[in-house]
């Protein structure tokens, strides 16, 4: 079977952030306890001239050469934050990125599973041979709606990831036939309108637990060999609605394989999972980009990672579905990730105060489904002029009679 894997990957964590401790203090919560529970240090936030289109394009632009664009034959965007119920944002991004016209493009929707659903389509397309040597571009892009003062306000955020999938893997190679899935019909968390996010956190937690156990058991059935959880995977990456959830996920699989003490689980977690939280802890909730954020964090942080090491992935989407799959690390993966300078990009975000955070959230909320929008580019002491102007970031210029106009800064 041909090799199929990730040739390039990049993430975009927006241009604003807020300290979790500042939010905790403003809401009358214990900052130390909030950090311990959620494992989030800062959360990303978008100014009013950014949306899921700009985030996705800003993740993809730095990694695509002119030749890459010519070689792309399939382009899929996974999101639950599209800006239109008919026109997919893949078309918006296709235009601004300058992708070829002879390309298949569409959106996938399945809550936080959308990015991996798109990835699966790309891998199967290449495996079938119908790609005829072409590559696939996958983008996962999402951000939270406004939840001021609500209990789950501490697990918000936003991020985008761009992934180039090809027959020339340089980051990780997929073990295509090793995959397990589990699905059911449930209302755990969902977005019934463009303005609302609803659900039950307790139901979502139990659904997540059912999904990871069911998907892992199915993975073992399809692996074609004995799978000892403790030794089969060098590292594990889990879907992180918030980074703290990764510990709960790891505990489930640890105890499924061999019941043990919490301290033993913690030791295993620190060794096999913690490196993948590097960037998730800085952007907060990452939705469909979660597995890709974890991959970038792991490769950057894991000191003893080497070519051929197996990484186990778990992706989850409310509604609900869970998928377990695996990859093997490629030689030179660390150099590729380090060259992206993701830490530097996150360091350059503007830290907002609590008052600024609430003002930006209300501003973004007020623009939802408006026929005409003229984003205020002067907000936050002219942050656009300081961070965006002349630096080639995509921004939303205006919306006129629902027609959206984007431009590179």
PyMOL commands that set and color helices and strands:
alter all, ss='L'
color gray80, all
select helices_A, chain A and resi 20-26+31-38+52-63+66-71+89-97+111-128+151-155+201-222+229-232+245-258+262-272+274-277+280-283+287-301+333-339+342-347+354-366+379-388
alter helices_A, ss='H'
color red, helices_A
select strands_A, chain A and resi 5-12+16-19+42-45+72-78+104-108+135-143+158-166+172-183+189-190+198-199+235-238+310-317+321-329+350-351+394-400+403-408
alter strands_A, ss='S'
color yellow, strands_A
deselect
rebuild
show_as cartoon
